[in-house]
Amino acid sequence: MGTLQETLNMCYGEKLVVDRDFGPATRAALIRAQPKAGTPADGEYGPNTRKAIKHKPVSGSTCVRVP
């Protein structure tokens, strides 16, 4: 969950504490990010959301979609 929190911070401008817990703050941040990625804002981090959102890069500074 830490990587999702880092992704939401870096790619979607959130200010989450990276604590590896999918709690209410992380769910709310995901709900805000989902429409920007073109997925329903349901707060579920399933395969459709995973493919649609941009993720923190492994190297470089540009957020990318993963296959």
NORRADA-V649908 format. One record per helix or strand of 2 or more residues. SS is the DSSP state (a for helix, b for strand). FROM is the first residue (numbers start at 1). TO is the last residue. Records with the same first field share a line. If there is no record, write none. Layout:
SS: FROM-TO / FROM-TO
This chain:
a: 2-12 / 24-37 / 47-52
